[in-house]
Amino acid sequence: MDLNTVTEVAHPRTRAQLPVWTAGDAWLAGGTWLFSEPQVHLTRLIDLTDFKWPALSVGATGLTIAATCTVAQLDAFACPPEWLAAPLINQCCRAYLASFKIWKTATVGGNLCMSLPAGPMISLTAALDGICTIWKADGSEQKVKVADFVIADQRNRRRVPFNCRLQRTHKPKNCGRRCFTTSPTRSIMMTFTASRRGAST
Ligand SMILES: Cc1cc2nc3c(=O)[nH]c(=O)nc-3n(C[C@H](O)[C@H](O)[C@H](O)COP(=O)(O)OP(=O)(O)OC[C@H]3O[C@@H](n4cnc5c(N)ncnc54)[C@H](O)[C@@H]3O)c2cc1C
């Protein structure tokens, strides 16, 4: 859908190039929701894709997922075989009500920031003890657990660019059994991980 009130699209490549936030601004990620309904209050989009954050990287602290990582990129990620909770990644990527056309461009960050009740990336990253890195307007960063980031239906702590970092808990040392379930209408989705010591939740 055309967003007729939008007159400008900013393409910052670095944090220093971010324009000063004004009323009528919105971050643009994959645009799958943004362009799916009228946004008459918007006049400018700030496109996050030119930051060119690496979609996925594995380091000493675990897996880092860029906010701009698409669901398709995450689904195609070849996890180390010893990551016991790895199957959750594909299960959650394929839990969208949307078709593959959507998840080719929909991003992980966009899903968290939408904060819909059946947000598969919310369930996934919360279950894996994900941590959001939030850029604050004063130039500093804030770390917030995904579980604390989403507060309610379409409400979250902050709508600013962030990267989501998953901690080591998805590695075999700490992560054991997993369970994945959706309601028949997919209006609710839940994932659980359990410690090796045996809790069954
Ligand atoms: C047919 C269809 C089916 C869908 N099915 C589902 C579903 O099953 N479950 C579900 O949860 N959603 C669903 N959606 C909604 C939406 O497509 C997804 O939530 C998707 O993951 C949003 O990601 P995006 O990158 O396209 O976000 P965008 O559309 O680009 O942005 C969504 C919102 O988040 C903000 N935003 C995006 N990225 C950031 C960021 N990094 N920092 C701060 N703010 C940001 C934007 O400003 C905007 O307000 C569906 C949409 C369609 C059209």
The ligand as a Tripos MOL2 file, in Angstrom:
@<TRIPOS>MOLECULE
LIG
   53    58     1     0     0
SMALL
NO_CHARGES

@<TRIPOS>ATOM
      1 C1         -0.1610  -11.2930    5.8610 C.3       1 LIG1
      2 C2          0.5800  -10.9360    7.1310 C.ar      1 LIG1
      3 C3          0.7260  -11.8860    8.1240 C.ar      1 LIG1
      4 C4          1.4050  -11.5760    9.3110 C.ar      1 LIG1
      5 N1          1.5600  -12.5690   10.2580 N.ar      1 LIG1
      6 C5          2.1480  -12.2650   11.4360 C.ar      1 LIG1
      7 C6          2.2640  -13.2580   12.4750 C.ar      1 LIG1
      8 O1          1.8780  -14.4230   12.3380 O.2       1 LIG1
      9 N2          2.8280  -12.8860   13.6400 N.ar      1 LIG1
     10 C7          3.2950  -11.6180   13.8330 C.ar      1 LIG1
     11 O2          3.8050  -11.3190   14.9160 O.2       1 LIG1
     12 N3          3.2230  -10.6880   12.8740 N.ar      1 LIG1
     13 C8          2.6460  -10.9580   11.6890 C.ar      1 LIG1
     14 N4          2.5410   -9.9900   10.7220 N.ar      1 LIG1
     15 C9          3.0070   -8.6090   11.0350 C.3       1 LIG1
     16 C10         4.4410   -8.2990   10.5380 C.3       1 LIG1
     17 O3          4.6140   -8.6990    9.2030 O.3       1 LIG1
     18 C11         5.5250   -9.0240   11.3860 C.3       1 LIG1
     19 O4          5.3670   -8.7050   12.7670 O.3       1 LIG1
     20 C12         6.9610   -8.6940   10.9550 C.3       1 LIG1
     21 O5          7.8820   -9.4770   11.6600 O.3       1 LIG1
     22 C13         7.3020   -7.2280   11.1160 C.3       1 LIG1
     23 O6          8.6440   -7.0530   10.6940 O.3       1 LIG1
     24 P1          9.0630   -5.9610    9.6130 P.3       1 LIG1
     25 O7         10.5590   -6.0090    9.5400 O.co2     1 LIG1
     26 O8          8.3640   -6.1270    8.3220 O.co2     1 LIG1
     27 O9          8.5940   -4.6380   10.3450 O.3       1 LIG1
     28 P2          8.0710   -3.2550    9.7430 P.3       1 LIG1
     29 O10         6.7700   -3.4250    9.0670 O.co2     1 LIG1
     30 O11         9.1800   -2.5760    8.9640 O.co2     1 LIG1
     31 O12         7.9110   -2.4420   11.1300 O.3       1 LIG1
     32 C14         6.9380   -2.8470   12.0850 C.3       1 LIG1
     33 C15         6.9280   -1.8130   13.2330 C.3       1 LIG1
     34 O13         8.1010   -1.9420   14.0410 O.3       1 LIG1
     35 C16         8.9120   -0.7520   13.9810 C.3       1 LIG1
     36 N5         10.2940   -1.2310   13.8600 N.ar      1 LIG1
     37 C17        10.7630   -2.1650   12.9820 C.ar      1 LIG1
     38 N6         12.0400   -2.4430   13.2140 N.ar      1 LIG1
     39 C18        12.4160   -1.6670   14.2770 C.ar      1 LIG1
     40 C19        13.6330   -1.5010   15.0080 C.ar      1 LIG1
     41 N7         14.7250   -2.2100   14.7260 N.pl3     1 LIG1
     42 N8         13.6640   -0.6250   16.0250 N.ar      1 LIG1
     43 C20        12.5610    0.0810   16.3560 C.ar      1 LIG1
     44 N9         11.3710   -0.0280   15.7130 N.ar      1 LIG1
     45 C21        11.3020   -0.8980   14.6840 C.ar      1 LIG1
     46 C22         8.4050    0.0270   12.7690 C.3       1 LIG1
     47 O14         8.5850    1.4200   12.9140 O.3       1 LIG1
     48 C23         6.9260   -0.3670   12.7590 C.3       1 LIG1
     49 O15         6.2070    0.4000   13.7120 O.3       1 LIG1
     50 C24         1.9160  -10.2740    9.5150 C.ar      1 LIG1
     51 C25         1.7790   -9.3180    8.4930 C.ar      1 LIG1
     52 C26         1.1250   -9.6410    7.3230 C.ar      1 LIG1
     53 C27         1.0130   -8.5670    6.2550 C.3       1 LIG1
@<TRIPOS>BOND
     1     1     2 1
     2     2     3 ar
     3     2    52 ar
     4     3     4 ar
     5     4     5 ar
     6     4    50 ar
     7     5     6 ar
     8     6     7 ar
     9     6    13 1
    10     7     8 2
    11     7     9 ar
    12     9    10 ar
    13    10    11 2
    14    10    12 ar
    15    12    13 ar
    16    13    14 ar
    17    14    15 1
    18    14    50 ar
    19    15    16 1
    20    16    17 1
    21    16    18 1
    22    18    19 1
    23    18    20 1
    24    20    21 1
    25    20    22 1
    26    22    23 1
    27    23    24 1
    28    24    25 2
    29    24    26 1
    30    24    27 1
    31    27    28 1
    32    28    29 2
    33    28    30 1
    34    28    31 1
    35    31    32 1
    36    32    33 1
    37    33    34 1
    38    33    48 1
    39    34    35 1
    40    35    36 1
    41    35    46 1
    42    36    37 ar
    43    36    45 ar
    44    37    38 ar
    45    38    39 ar
    46    39    40 ar
    47    39    45 ar
    48    40    41 1
    49    40    42 ar
    50    42    43 ar
    51    43    44 ar
    52    44    45 ar
    53    46    47 1
    54    46    48 1
    55    48    49 1
    56    50    51 ar
    57    51    52 ar
    58    52    53 1
@<TRIPOS>SUBSTRUCTURE
     1 LIG1         1 GROUP 0 **** ****
